[in-house]
Every structure is written in structure tokens, then in C-alpha cells.
Amino acid sequence: MTAPRATVLLLNYNTGERVGAAIAGALAQTVPCRIVVSDDASPDDSWTRIQQALGTDHGPHEVRAVRNPENLGLGAHLSARMAEVDTDVVVQMAGDDVSYPQRVERLLAAFDADPRVMVAGSGYDRVDDDGNDLGPGRARVPHDFDIRHFAQAGRFTTLLGASMAWRREVFDRIGPLHASVEDNALTMRGALLGRGVQLPDRLLRYTVGAGNLSSWVFAKGDGSQEAFQRRYRRLLRMYRDVADDLDGAIARVVEEGTATDPATLRAARQVARMYRVEAEQREAILERPRHEWIAPLWQGLIRPGLRRKSAERAIKLLLPRKWFGSTR
């Protein structure tokens, strides 16, 4: 039997009704994989369904299942499983998405084609909670990128976490995630250490629904003041987490003394600051008197990627605070 070159981390939380299909997608991969199905102490019947779906016929794959004794949250859950990985490439799967059979093979080919590639993603097919087709999707990042792309573009959009794969080096060199949401942090790590790619191929079926992590974070369907405040707090925490993780990655690279291009380090520091400014603006709108908005708004206005959003927020200085959910 050919030794697996990739580890599939299929991370599940509370998606018992869908996890069987996700496991079937993992087992259908066209190349041998080490498949780890890990449940984050789901309160539903996920663990029973995982054991049923795995069965005994695993084809060419090495398979094991593990259940956390208590809920860790996505970032800590992923870091815990990464500590056990011994293959060069890791492919992430989620309990409510279904990977197509060629997914791991195509991602491995992308890493083989360029040793500088540290992180990769792909297009995907979107479906709703009932499985209805919502059309194709892809992240708003180019096919090929490094950290300088994010410094220049000023966007917070990164590879979709559900579509991602990375080299183990991204964890070996930097350490566990400091972020609760993985896609932004891992995209930035990969873009700092080398390059990232987004394949045009649609390699999975991605569920866009109420239980989806991004739906929980952004929660744009509810226009109430309470929802506004929850959304802002979740996002400002996420942006600070990403900034902390990227600053930690920069420190590790500098400590290593590796021959990193100075322009790359400057761009990485600029991106980390961009995330912090975004968090500071959101916190100011929620919690601070209006005169304390000026400094973070100005920091955004002088950064090309944050100018439009900062200008829109400056208009809120003229509006009653109750119109946009502020607490002060």
C-alpha cells in the first residue's frame, strides 16, 4: 500500500445530520490519505453517526476517530490535531461540507508544482441547509498571492477555510493558532512564509447555512441593535486574534534569522496593523465617546485598503447612535 502523503483533518461540531456525507467524501479520495475525524464534544449525536459512517472498509486510507472530552473551539481544536500530524500536507474538511473525490489529489499537485506554496484553496459549489444549489463560489483572492497582495489590496477576504490545505511547516515554524477562526490566520501565515494559491477547480460542496461558522460570525440577516453589537464584537475579536497570530508569526520568522525579504516583513506588519485598526474602529463605535473615534478613523483613512470603509464610518459621527446599535 502506498504511504499517504496528506492528512485529512475532518473537524466536526454539532453537524450530526451531515457528517456521514462529509466522511463519505473523505473516504472517496482518489489518493491514499491519513484521515482523522475529530469531534469537538458535540452535544448532538455526531459521535454515534461518525462511528457508524466510518464502518470497517476504509479502502487505501488510514483512518481514526477522536472525540475531545470538552469543547475547544475551532482554533484550539485544529491546533490540537495538528500536533499529531506527520505528513507534509494537511487538508481541512468540515462536518457539514462534502469534498469531491479528486480534491486531495488536486491540492497535492499544487504543492508539488511549487515548493514555495505554503497554503492552498479552491473554488466550491454552494448549497443551502436543504442541499439546494446556490451556484459556484470562490474567495476574493487571486490565483497566486503572497503577503504583499493583502497589504496592497487592503481586503480582509482570504481563502475559504473549508477549502484550505497547508504544509505542516505552517504550524511547525509558527506554533499553535492564536486565533479562534482559522481561515484568515492560516492564509496570512502561508502568505508570509511563502506563497498561496487558489485553484479555479470547484473541489467541494460548501454549505451556506445558519449553522455555518461564517454565518455565526457575520450574522447579517438580523438588523436589530443587539445583532449589530454581537456582530461587531465577534468581528473585532476575530480581527485582533488574526493580528496577534500574524505578529507572532513575524516574530518567529525574525527569531529564526531566515532570509526573509525585508519588503515581505514590512508588508506583513502593515497587514497586522490593518487588522488592528479595523478592530479599533469597531470598538470605538460600540464603546467610546465620539471624540475618541477620530484617531482610529484617521488611521483607516491613511491606509488605502481601509479608506472607503473608514469614510463610511466617519459619516456615523453625524447620526444618532441608536441608529447603528451603539451602546453609548
C-alpha positions as CSV (number, residue, x, y, z in Angstrom):
1,M,0.0,0.0,0.0
2,T,1.3,3.5,-0.9
3,A,2.1,5.6,2.2
4,P,-0.2,8.6,2.5
5,R,1.3,12.0,1.6
6,A,-1.6,14.0,3.1
7,T,-3.5,14.1,6.3
8,V,-7.2,14.9,6.1
9,L,-8.4,16.7,9.3
10,L,-12.2,16.4,9.2
11,L,-13.3,18.6,12.1
12,N,-16.8,18.3,13.3
13,Y,-19.0,20.2,15.7
14,N,-22.8,19.6,16.0
15,T,-23.4,18.6,12.4
16,G,-24.6,15.0,13.0
17,E,-27.1,15.1,10.2
18,R,-24.4,15.9,7.6
19,V,-21.3,14.4,9.0
20,G,-21.9,11.0,7.3
21,A,-21.8,12.6,3.9
22,A,-18.7,14.5,4.8
23,I,-17.0,11.3,5.8
24,A,-18.1,9.6,2.6
25,G,-16.4,12.4,0.7
26,A,-13.2,11.9,2.7
27,L,-13.2,8.1,2.1
28,A,-13.8,8.6,-1.7
29,Q,-10.5,10.5,-2.2
30,T,-8.5,9.2,-5.2
31,V,-5.2,9.1,-3.3
32,P,-4.3,7.4,0.0
33,C,-4.8,9.7,3.0
34,R,-4.5,9.6,6.7
35,I,-8.0,10.6,7.7
36,V,-8.6,11.9,11.2
37,V,-12.3,12.6,12.1
38,S,-12.3,14.7,15.2
39,D,-15.4,15.7,17.0
40,D,-15.3,18.8,19.3
41,A,-17.6,17.4,22.1
42,S,-20.7,18.0,20.0
43,P,-23.9,18.0,22.1
44,D,-25.9,16.2,19.3
45,D,-25.5,12.6,18.1
46,S,-22.4,13.4,15.9
47,W,-20.1,10.9,17.6
48,T,-22.6,8.0,17.1
49,R,-23.0,9.0,13.5
50,I,-19.3,9.3,13.0
51,Q,-18.7,5.8,14.2
52,Q,-21.5,4.4,12.0
53,A,-20.2,6.3,8.9
54,L,-16.7,5.1,9.3
55,G,-17.6,1.4,9.3
56,T,-14.8,-1.0,8.6
57,D,-14.0,-0.6,4.9
58,H,-11.6,2.3,4.6
59,G,-10.1,1.4,1.2
60,P,-6.5,2.7,0.8
61,H,-6.8,5.2,3.7
62,E,-5.6,5.1,7.3
63,V,-8.5,6.2,9.4
64,R,-9.0,7.1,13.1
65,A,-11.7,9.0,15.0
66,V,-11.2,11.0,18.1
67,R,-13.6,13.0,20.4
68,N,-12.5,15.9,22.6
69,P,-13.6,15.5,26.2
70,E,-14.7,19.1,26.2
71,N,-15.4,21.7,23.6
72,L,-12.2,23.6,22.5
73,G,-13.5,25.9,19.7
74,L,-12.2,25.7,16.2
75,G,-8.8,27.3,16.6
76,A,-7.8,25.2,19.6
77,H,-9.4,22.1,18.1
78,L,-7.4,22.5,14.9
79,S,-4.1,23.1,16.8
80,A,-4.7,20.0,19.0
81,R,-5.0,17.8,16.0
82,M,-2.1,19.5,14.1
83,A,0.2,18.4,17.0
84,E,-0.4,14.8,15.9
85,V,0.2,15.2,12.1
86,D,3.3,13.7,10.5
87,T,2.6,14.2,6.8
88,D,3.9,17.3,4.9
89,V,0.5,18.4,3.6
90,V,-2.8,18.8,5.6
91,V,-6.2,19.1,4.0
92,Q,-9.1,20.5,6.1
93,M,-12.6,19.2,5.8
94,A,-15.7,20.1,7.8
95,G,-18.5,18.0,9.1
96,D,-21.2,19.9,7.1
97,D,-19.3,20.0,3.7
98,V,-18.6,17.3,1.1
99,S,-15.2,17.1,-0.7
100,Y,-15.2,15.7,-4.2
101,P,-13.0,12.6,-4.9
102,Q,-10.2,14.5,-6.7
103,R,-9.8,17.2,-4.0
104,V,-6.8,15.9,-2.2
105,E,-5.1,14.9,-5.4
106,R,-5.5,18.3,-7.0
107,L,-4.3,20.1,-3.9
108,L,-1.2,17.8,-3.6
109,A,-0.4,18.7,-7.2
110,A,-0.5,22.4,-6.4
111,F,2.1,21.9,-3.6
112,D,4.2,19.6,-5.8
113,A,4.3,22.2,-8.6
114,D,5.9,24.9,-6.4
115,P,7.8,24.3,-3.2
116,R,7.1,27.9,-2.2
117,V,3.4,27.3,-1.9
118,M,2.5,27.0,1.8
119,V,-1.3,27.3,1.7
120,A,-3.9,26.5,-1.0
121,G,-7.6,26.7,-1.5
122,S,-10.1,26.2,-4.3
123,G,-13.4,27.1,-5.7
124,Y,-16.5,25.4,-4.4
125,D,-20.2,24.7,-5.1
126,R,-22.5,26.5,-2.6
127,V,-25.6,24.8,-1.2
128,D,-28.1,25.8,1.4
129,D,-29.2,23.9,4.5
130,D,-31.6,21.8,2.5
131,G,-29.0,21.0,-0.2
132,N,-30.4,23.3,-2.8
133,D,-27.8,24.6,-5.3
134,L,-26.8,28.2,-4.8
135,G,-24.2,28.3,-7.6
136,P,-20.4,28.4,-7.7
137,G,-18.2,30.3,-5.2
138,R,-14.6,31.4,-4.8
139,A,-12.8,33.7,-2.4
140,R,-11.8,37.2,-3.5
141,V,-8.1,36.4,-3.7
142,P,-6.1,35.9,-6.9
143,H,-4.8,32.5,-8.2
144,D,-1.3,33.3,-6.8
145,F,-0.5,35.6,-3.9
146,D,1.8,36.4,-1.1
147,I,1.5,38.7,1.9
148,R,2.1,41.8,-0.2
149,H,-1.2,41.2,-2.0
150,F,-3.1,41.8,1.2
151,A,-1.1,44.9,2.1
152,Q,-1.8,46.4,-1.3
153,A,-5.4,45.3,-1.7
154,G,-6.4,46.1,1.9
155,R,-9.1,43.4,2.0
156,F,-9.9,41.1,4.8
157,T,-11.1,38.4,2.4
158,T,-8.9,35.3,2.4
159,L,-9.1,31.7,1.3
160,L,-12.3,29.9,2.5
161,G,-11.3,27.8,5.5
162,A,-13.4,24.9,4.3
163,S,-11.4,24.8,1.0
164,M,-8.0,25.0,2.5
165,A,-4.9,22.9,2.7
166,W,-1.4,23.8,4.0
167,R,2.0,22.5,4.6
168,R,2.7,21.2,8.1
169,E,5.5,23.8,8.2
170,V,2.9,26.5,8.7
171,F,2.4,25.1,12.2
172,D,5.9,23.6,12.9
173,R,7.5,27.0,12.4
174,I,4.9,29.3,14.0
175,G,3.2,27.1,16.6
176,P,-0.5,26.7,17.6
177,L,-3.1,29.2,16.3
178,H,-3.7,32.3,18.4
179,A,-7.0,32.8,16.5
180,S,-10.4,31.3,17.0
181,V,-11.2,31.4,13.3
182,E,-8.6,29.7,11.1
183,D,-9.0,30.9,7.5
184,N,-7.6,34.4,7.9
185,A,-4.8,33.4,10.2
186,L,-3.6,30.4,8.1
187,T,-3.9,32.4,4.9
188,M,-1.7,35.1,6.4
189,R,0.8,32.6,7.8
190,G,1.2,30.9,4.4
191,A,1.5,34.2,2.6
192,L,4.2,35.3,5.0
193,L,6.2,32.1,4.8
194,G,5.9,31.6,1.0
195,R,3.0,31.8,-1.3
196,G,-0.6,30.9,-1.5
197,V,-2.7,29.7,-4.4
198,Q,-6.4,29.4,-5.1
199,L,-7.3,26.7,-7.7
200,P,-10.1,27.5,-10.1
201,D,-11.5,24.0,-9.7
202,R,-14.6,23.6,-7.6
203,L,-13.4,20.8,-5.3
204,L,-16.1,20.6,-2.6
205,R,-19.8,21.3,-1.8
206,Y,-19.9,24.0,0.8
207,T,-23.0,24.5,3.0
208,V,-24.0,28.1,3.4
209,G,-26.5,28.0,6.3
210,A,-27.4,29.1,9.8
211,G,-25.0,26.7,11.5
212,N,-22.1,27.8,9.3
213,L,-19.2,29.4,11.2
214,S,-19.1,32.5,8.9
215,S,-22.9,32.9,9.2
216,W,-22.4,32.9,13.0
217,V,-19.6,35.5,12.9
218,F,-21.1,37.9,10.3
219,A,-24.8,37.3,11.1
220,K,-26.0,39.9,8.7
221,G,-29.6,38.7,8.4
222,D,-30.7,40.3,11.7
223,G,-30.8,44.1,11.6
224,S,-31.5,44.7,15.3
225,Q,-29.3,46.7,17.5
226,E,-28.5,43.6,19.6
227,A,-27.4,41.7,16.5
228,F,-25.3,44.7,15.3
229,Q,-23.4,44.7,18.7
230,R,-22.9,41.0,18.7
231,R,-21.6,41.1,15.1
232,Y,-19.2,44.0,15.8
233,R,-17.8,42.3,19.0
234,R,-17.3,39.0,17.2
235,L,-15.5,40.6,14.3
236,L,-13.3,42.9,16.4
237,R,-12.3,39.9,18.4
238,M,-11.6,37.9,15.3
239,Y,-9.5,40.8,13.7
240,R,-7.5,41.2,16.9
241,D,-6.9,37.4,17.0
242,V,-5.6,37.5,13.4
243,A,-3.3,40.4,14.2
244,D,-2.0,38.6,17.2
245,D,-1.4,35.5,15.2
246,L,0.4,37.3,12.4
247,D,2.5,39.4,14.8
248,G,3.5,36.1,16.4
249,A,4.4,34.6,13.1
250,I,6.5,37.7,12.2
251,A,8.4,37.4,15.5
252,R,9.1,33.7,14.9
253,V,10.4,34.4,11.4
254,V,12.7,37.2,12.7
255,E,13.9,34.9,15.5
256,E,14.8,32.2,13.1
257,G,17.0,34.6,11.2
258,T,15.8,33.2,7.9
259,A,16.5,35.2,4.8
260,T,13.1,36.8,4.6
261,D,12.7,39.6,2.1
262,P,12.5,42.9,4.2
263,A,9.7,44.0,1.9
264,T,7.8,40.9,2.9
265,L,8.2,41.7,6.6
266,R,7.1,45.3,6.1
267,A,4.0,44.1,4.2
268,A,3.2,41.6,7.0
269,R,3.5,44.3,9.7
270,Q,1.3,46.5,7.6
271,V,-1.4,43.8,7.3
272,A,-1.3,43.1,11.0
273,R,-1.7,46.8,11.7
274,M,-4.6,46.9,9.2
275,Y,-6.4,44.2,11.2
276,R,-5.8,46.1,14.5
277,V,-7.1,49.3,13.1
278,E,-10.3,47.6,11.9
279,A,-10.8,46.2,15.4
280,E,-10.1,49.6,17.0
281,Q,-12.7,51.3,14.7
282,R,-15.4,48.8,15.6
283,E,-14.6,49.0,19.3
284,A,-14.7,52.8,19.2
285,I,-18.2,52.8,17.5
286,L,-19.5,50.4,20.1
287,E,-18.0,51.7,23.3
288,R,-16.3,55.1,23.1
289,P,-17.4,58.7,23.1
290,R,-17.5,60.2,19.6
291,H,-14.4,62.3,20.0
292,E,-12.4,59.0,20.6
293,W,-13.4,57.8,17.2
294,I,-11.2,60.3,15.4
295,A,-7.8,58.5,16.0
296,P,-8.8,55.1,14.7
297,L,-10.8,56.6,11.8
298,W,-7.8,58.6,10.8
299,Q,-5.6,55.5,10.9
300,G,-8.0,53.9,8.5
301,L,-8.2,56.9,6.2
302,I,-4.5,56.9,5.6
303,R,-4.5,53.2,4.6
304,P,-5.6,52.7,1.0
305,G,-7.5,49.5,1.8
306,L,-9.4,50.9,4.7
307,R,-10.3,54.4,3.2
308,R,-13.8,53.6,1.9
309,K,-14.9,51.8,5.0
310,S,-13.4,54.4,7.3
311,A,-15.1,57.2,5.3
312,E,-18.5,55.5,5.7
313,R,-17.9,55.2,9.4
314,A,-17.0,58.8,9.7
315,I,-20.5,59.7,8.5
316,K,-21.9,58.0,11.6
317,L,-20.4,60.8,13.6
318,L,-23.3,62.9,12.3
319,L,-26.0,60.3,13.0
320,P,-27.9,59.3,16.3
321,R,-26.0,56.5,17.8
322,K,-29.2,54.4,18.3
323,W,-29.5,54.1,14.5
324,F,-26.5,51.8,14.3
325,G,-26.6,49.9,17.6
326,S,-24.0,51.8,19.6
327,T,-24.1,51.4,23.4
328,R,-23.1,54.9,24.2
